[in-house]
Amino acid sequence: MSSTPITPQPNVTELEISFGFWAVIVLTGAGAGLAGGLLMRLLRVVQHLSYSYPSGDFLHGVERVSGQHRVIVMVLAGLVAASVLYAMKRFGIESGGSLPDAVWKRSGKMPTAATLIRSFLSIITVGMGVALGREGALKDTGGVVANKLSDWFGMTPAQRRLLVACGAGAGMAAAYNVPLGGALFAAEVLLGSLSLATVLPAFVASFTGVAVSWLLLPNKPAYVVPVLQVSHSLILWSVLAGPLIGFLSIGYVRGIGWAQTHKPKGWQVIVLPLVIFTALGLAAIKFPQLLGNGKNIVQLTFFNQIGVGLLCWLIVLRPLATLLCLRSGAPGGLFTPTMTLGAMVGDGMGRLWNHVAAGNEVASYALIGSAAFLAAATLGPLSSAVFLLELTRHADPLMVPLLIATAGATVTARRYTVHSIYSIE
């Protein structure tokens, strides 16, 4: 095994350059991308079957069916989740902790069977309408791919840790078609380092994963945004809004911590998913926007298509739905639900600001708010900013206010907490 010499340049640390290691990195990215593409296909099949719509987006399909239909689907989702979680407990298939926990505390070791079962359960229940994110399953599956490859090729604990983080980043990249964002998520959030030794493997894995996922998924941005322009009033808004968004994120992160530490035990494993998902279905009779990961709500905020009254309700009910679904013990991601809350908060704050200094598109406020809230909640400002650029591909004019708000939100959140949505327990 050879490595480059350490140089006086701080980011140039020891870099693994052996052929075998880089071959495993490429295989990790390819495996994560293929698994991600297949899981996304499964998600869409479940969505279309659950709400009987041939085309269009998820929210459109949910709105087309009756309130009774929504309740029935969510009751079924509760039964599925309760049955699988009980079976895992009954047969001793332990979850083994979260993916961040595996990277930070167990040198990347992950239980294969438990992780894959929970990933499939996550995709199925999210497809049926559970208010959690789809990326959790893709991140975990990418991590499992890397973990198994590490076993097969005899990787060291340090290499396994790096590979699992890169596999998770590649899974994230495949979920949203964000190769650079996925790589930076792996390096910044999971590994906590932007040195060459972490960034280059993360880049290779994520870019490979996205390229492979294109065999099954379309190569297009996740969100459509109007033409946006920067202004002095928007920059001033970003200066003021950033810290406020940071404060709001602290409460959200603590709520996630409450849900994580109060997951069901014993008989609650069967009862809570059924009760909570049924309650979500009943709430969805009046608010169908509560179902799913929230992607369609973000799109609506980008075109100012949510009324003020509905926006106020959703700012309260959407995070509550996510926290309760997490409390039920159901597996799922937090990326899109967090981004959704940020977009709605930015939308609401922007509408108020337009009474002071009119002239900015509401989409600008929503986009900046989503990036800032995501950055504060994950404590990953760089990856969060890049995510929004890649998810929309047309947010470049907002770079300055976006970075200002992101920095303000992250500094404020970090001032009062050391936890993110991925580390709090």
N, C-alpha and C positions, 0 to 999 in steps of 0.2 A: 504494500500500500504506500503510495507516494502522495506528497502534498506540497503545495507551494510554500516558500518561506514566509515567515511573518515579516511584514514591512512596517515602517513608521506610520503609514496611513491607517487611521483607526478602523475603517470598515474592512480592511484587507486582512482577515484572519485566515486560519488554516482552511483550505478548500480541498475537499475530496475530489481527486481527478482520475481515479481508477475507472476503467471501462465498465467493470461489473456494477459499480455503484450507479453510474449514470444510466446503464441499461435498465436497472431496477426502477430508477426514477421515471424513465419513459414508460415502462410497463405499468407502473403505478398510475400515471396520468391516463394511459389508455384504458386501463381497467376501470378507473373511476369515471371516465367519460362514457364508456359503454354502459356501465351500471346506471349512471345518471340518466342517460338517454332512455333506457328501458323503464326505469322507475317513473320518469316523466310521462312516458306513453301510458303506463299503468294508471297514473293519476288522472289523466284525461279520460281514459276509458271509464273509470269509476265515476268521475264527475258526470259524464254524459249518460251513463246508465242510471245514476241516482236521480237525476232531474229531467230525464227524458227529453233532452234537446239535441238536435242534429248538428247544430253549428252555433257560432257566436261564443261570447265569453261566459264565464261561470255565473256571474251575477245575473246576466240576462236569463240564463237557464233557470236559476232559482226563482226569479221574479215571475216567470211564466207559469209555474205550478202553484197549486193552492196552498194555503197555510197548513191544511191538514197533511198534505204531501210532505211538507218540510218537517213537520213533527214526526211523521212515520219514519222518514229517512234518518233523523237524528236518534230516534229510539233504537233503530237497527244498528246505528253506529255505536251506541252505548252497549248494546248486546254483544257486538263483535269485540269491542275493546275489553269489556268485562270478561268474556270467555277466554280470550287470548292471554290476558294478564293473569287470570286465575290458573290457566293451564301451565303457564310458565312457572308460577309459584308452586303449583301442585307437583310438577316434575323436577323441581329444583334447578330450573334454568334461570340463574341469577343475571341481572342486568349488568353487573360489574362496573357501574358508574358511567359518567358521561365521557364523551370524547375529549373535551378539555382536561378532564381529570386523568384520563389515560396518558395524554401528552405530558402533563405537568408532574404527575406523581408516579406513573407506572412505566416509564420509558416506552410509551406507545403500545403497551400490551392491551389487547381488547378481546373479549369473549366473542368468538365468531357467531355461534348459534343464536345467542341472546340478542346480539346487535342486529343481525339480519332479520330476526323475527320482529323486533321492535321497529325496524325500518319499514318493513312491509306493512305492519299495522299502522304506522304513521301515515304512509301514503294512502292507504285505504280510508282511514278515518278523516284525514284532511280532505280527500276527494269527496267524501260524503258531507263535509261542511264544518268539521271541527275547526275552531278558531286558532289554529296554530300554523306554523310555517312548513312548507314543503322541503326546505333545504336541509332540515335536520336529518332526514333519511339519506339524502345524497351525501352529506358530509360524513355520516357514520359509515355508510357503505364504502366510500372512498378510503376511509381509515382502515376498515377491515381488509380491503384489497391490499393496502400497503403492509398491514400486519402479517398477512399470510405470505406475501412475497418476502418479507423479512425472515420468516421462518424457513422458507424454501431455500433462500440464498445465504443463510447464515449471517445476517447483518448483526452488528454490534448493538448494544442498547442505545447508544447515542445515534447511530444511523437509523435504527427503528423509530425512535422518537421523531427524527427529522422526516422520515418517510411517511409516517402516519399523519403528521401535520400537513405535509404536501398532498397526500391523498385526500384529506379533508378539504383543503383549499381547491383541489381539482374538482371535487364533487360540488362544492359551492359554485365554482366557475361554470360547471356544466348546467347547474340548476337555473342560472340566470343569464348564461351567455356573456360572462364577464371575466375573461381570462386574466386581465391585469388585477382586477379587484380580488379574485380568488387567490391569486399568488400573494398579494399584499395581506390579505386576511390571514393566510397561513403564517407568513413571516412576522407581521406586526402583532396580531392578536394571540395566536397560538404559541408562537416561538419567542415573541418579544424581542426580536432582533432584526435589523435591516442590514446585516453584514452580507458580504458576498457568499459566505458559507450557507446562509439560509435563503437569500433572495434568488440566487441562480437556480437551485433545485426546485424552489417553489414555482418560478417562472416556467421551467421546462415541464413540470407536471401539469400545471394549469393550462398552458397553451396546448399541450398534447391532449388533455382531457376535453377541452372545448372542441378541438378539431375532430376528435373521434365522435363526440356527441352530435356533431353536425350530420352524421350519417343517419340519425334518427330524429333530430330536432331542427327546426328552421333557424337560419342564421339571420336574426333580426333583433332589434332592440326590444326590451321588455315593455317599455312605455313610449307612447307618442306624446310629444310636447309641442306646443305652439312656438313660433319664433319669439324669443325673449330678448329683452334689452336691459342693460344695467343703467342705473341712474344714481345720482347722489343721495336721493331719499331712500333708495333701496339699500345702499351701503350703510347709511345711518341706521336704518331699521335693523340690519344685520348686527351692527354693533350693540344695539339695545336688546335685540331678541335672543342673541346667543346665550348670555348668562341666564336669562329667564328659562329658556329651553333646558339648559343644564340643570337648574333647580328642579324642574318638572321631571326630568329623567331620574333623579335620585329617588323620588317616590315610586316611580315605575320599577326601578331595579329592586327596591326593597320589597315591592309587591311580588316580584318574581322570586325573591328569596323566601318570602312567606310560603308561596305555592310549592317551592322545591322542598322545604323542610317539613311540610305537612302533607306529603303524598300519602295515599291510603295504605293502611296495613290491615292484615287479617281480613275480616268480612267486608271491610270498606272497599277492598279491591274489586269486589263484584258490584257493590251498591253504588258507589260514587260515580263511576263513568255513566251508568244508566240514568241516575238522577240528574247529573249536571248536563249531559247531552240532551236529555228530554227538556230540561228547562231552557236550554239554548234554542231548541226547536220551537218551543212556545214563544220565546221572545222574537224569533225570526218571523212569526206570523205578521207582526207589525214592522219589524226591522230586518228584512232579508239580508241587508248589508252586513249583519253580524256573522253570517256563515262564511266559511273559507278563510284563507290566510290574509285577506284584505287587499290583494293586488288590484282588484277592480276599483276599490275606493280611492286608492292612490291615483289611478288614471282619471277618475272623476274630478279630483281636486285639481289636477293639472289643466282641466278645461272649465273650471269654475261651475261644475254641474251639480253641486250639492247645496241645497238651501240652508240658510242660517239655522233654522230650527232643527233640521235633521243633523247638521254638523254638530250642534251642541249635544244632542242625544248621543251621537256616535263617539264623541270624544270621551264620554263617560262609559258607555256600554261596551265599546270595542275592547279596551284594555281589560275591563272586568271579565268579559267573555274569555279572553286569552288566559288570564290568571286562573279562572275557575277550571278551564279545560286542562291547564297544567296541573292544577290541584287534584284533578281526578286521577292522575297517574298516567294519562295517555301520553305517548311519546309524540314529539313534534318540534319543529324549529321555532325560533323567535325573530329571525331576521325581518321577514315581511311584516309581521304584526307590529314590530317596533318601528319600522319605516312608515307604516300606515299611520300610527299614532303621531309620529313626527310631522307627516304631511298634513294631517288634520289640524294639529296645533299651529303649524306655520300658516295654514289657510286662515284660521280664525284670527290669529294675531295680525296677519296681513290685512284682513278686512277692516279691523279696527284702525290700523295705521293709515289706510286709504282715506279715512275721515280727516286725518291730519295732513297727509301729503299724498293726494291722489295722483294717479298716473301710472302705477305699476300693475302689471298683470298679476292676478291672484296665483297663477301657476308659479311665478317666481318665488313667492312666499312659501308655497307648499313644497317646492323642490328644495329650497334652502333649509326649510324646517325639517324635512325628512333626513337630510344629510347631517344636520346638527344634532338632532335627537338620536340618530343612529350612532354618531360618533361618541356622544356623551354616555349612552347606554352600554356601548361595547368597549369604551376607552380605546378606540381605534380610529383616530381622526383621519389618518392618511387613507386607509382602506375605505372608510366610509365616503370620503369625498370622491375617490376614484369609482366606487360603486355607482354613485349617482351619475357620473359622467358616462360610464359605460352603459348603464341601464337605459339612458335616454339618448345618448350620442349627439345631443344638441344643446347641452347645458354649458358649453364653453364660455359664452358671454357672461355667465353668472359666476365665473371662477373667483373673482375677488370677494364679492359679498358672501359666497358660499364658504370660502376658507375663513373669512372673518367670523361668521356665525359658528362654524365648526370648532374653531379654536376657542372662542368664548364659552361655548357650551361644554367642551371637554375640560377646560381649565376649571370651570365652576364645579362640574361634577367631581373632578379629581380632588378638589379642595375639601370636599365633605365626605368622600367615600373612597375606599380602595377597591371596591368591587364593581364588576360589570355583570351583565345578564348571563355571562358565561362562567363567572367565578363565584357568584354568590350562592350560598347553600343554607 
